[in-house]
Amino acid sequence: MRAPSEIHFRLIMKFLGILWMILAGFMGLSIAWSAFYGENATVRALLFSMGITFLAGGLMFLVNRNHDHRNIGKKEGYLVVSLSWISISAFGALPFYLSGAIPAYTDAFFETMSGFTTTGATILDDIEAMPKGLLFWRSMTHWLGGMGIIVLTLAILPILGVGGMQLFVAEAPGTTPSRLHPRIKETAKRLWGIYLIFTFFQTLLLMGGGMDLFDGLCHSFSTMATGGFSTRNDSMAGFSPYIQYVTILFMLIAGTSFSLHYFLLKGQFDRVLKNEELRFYLSIIGVFTLVITASVIIFHQYGFERGFRDSLFQVVSIVTTTGFITADYLEWKGYIWFLIFLLMFTGGCIGSTGGGVKMIRLLVLAKNTRLELRRLLHPMAIIPVRVNGKTIPPDIIHNFLAFFLLYVLLFLSGSAIMTMVGMDFPSAIGASIATIGNIGPAIGSVGPTETYAAIPAAGKWVLSLFMLMGRLEIFTVLLLLSPSFWKR
């Protein structure tokens, strides 16, 4: 029997093989769209990419098939998750690269990592010139990454047993796993079931507003994953107010904890209405929307409905880290887009598909800061932080403080690195926070109407790492860089 701290690499390779074969299967859906639109060259590129991915996965699985997934421990869990996201981005980039649509592999990898991590940062200057099959695959990477392809694997495969818990903890969105059932497999099924339901209904509503099935699916994939990839060069700006309001609604839904959606569907309305994080999330959106609406009406002569809609859309898109746009907020007054920049340090709710710092962390840290003033006045008093009537343990508060500090340090480090590769200061800080927070559009040369195409290759690899760290909530990746992780 192996020691508890020993890393079982063949076990990791077996799981990666399974994951790659599943990824190849999803590539096949894009082939159908390419065939439908008569894109023969793209069909060949997708088939070749699918074949490479499936064969690599099949070979990896067969070589390691005798190793039991139930032995997955914490170390294997963190390694599997990190290696999974890197490898699926490497294979997922093949359709873009082999088709010639994105000639440089660095750019293809950046676009794919941006897709799977639901960042929405793009290097494409003319999205509408891309083959439909590749645009569908691009949106599919969002949808798979939003709820998590490993969580999907846990839902559909019975072979993982109890070891699946370690994978769920390491990948599931949020600060802690959303246990909707004692068995992880059933929890994963419920999460993906809710995800599918919302995707289906948004697609229907978008088609009711005039979108065809292709655009409806692509935009629903991007919305529910809080990703932001669109099939249009102007993102959501060219669509009707009805479609924009539908998108706002589903961005709000995607940025809310999927556990709350489950409770809502079960009729447990009190658990939803009394949830402090949800109220904090909606309050932040409401306050910033009102301030920005008033500003664009007064200073930019917007009509009330247009001013409200554009302001609400941009605020919801940034807070949920979706990254769709209907207006170039950099053309608004400087303090307005500065407010939007501040929102890039927020994020969705725990257990949502949104990225960023997460509302629960901000709420707990805000409460702790306020209570710290009372503790200074009453040093002998025990004054706990409570959320939803429950006391937050000190170790959780320390974890949140450490996460926030690391988040800020990464942002500062990323900004410095981006200036070193030649970006101006506003663009550097914009690219840094937009990739760590999985947001996409930012400020400067990577603003809402610009792309990341002009960034040097070295900068794109750094930002790809930041997107991965943001999606996996920093600690999962940093653990692998710790010498103690590799000690037996």
PEPE-V960268 format. One record per helix or strand. SS is the DSSP state (2 for helix, 1 for strand). FROM is the first residue (numbers start at 1). LEN is the number of residues. If there is no record, write none. Layout:
BEGIN
{{SS,FROM,LEN} {SS,FROM,LEN}}
END
This chain:
BEGIN
{{2,9,28} {2,40,24} {2,69,3} {2,74,19} {2,94,5} {2,105,12} {2,127,3} {2,132,16} {2,149,8} {2,158,14} {2,184,25} {2,213,12} {2,241,14} {2,258,8} {2,269,5} {2,276,25} {2,304,16} {2,329,3} {2,334,10} {1,347,1} {1,356,1} {2,359,19} {1,386,2} {1,390,2} {2,394,27} {2,425,12} {2,444,3} {2,457,15} {2,475,6} {2,483,4}}
END
